[in-house]
């Protein structure tokens, strides 16, 4: 599962608001905010957020660029 920083960065790269993600997940903007700031540690909710963003990346015309940026961010975090 991806971490909260990756989720927030993916949302920003997709130019999505917290409300747009919340609408796709059938939840509230506050839930998305809680995930991104680390107040929510529910694995199922975080996984659903991840899947929602990955589905949006698949639909994005800049899919390859977004995936490269996110891969780079993930690799630099491990260093």
Buried (B, 14 or more C-beta within 10 A) or exposed (E): EBEBEBBBBBBEBBEBEBEBBBBBBEBEBEBBBBBBEEEBEEEEBBEBBBEBBEEBBEEBEEEEEBBEBBEEBBEEEEE
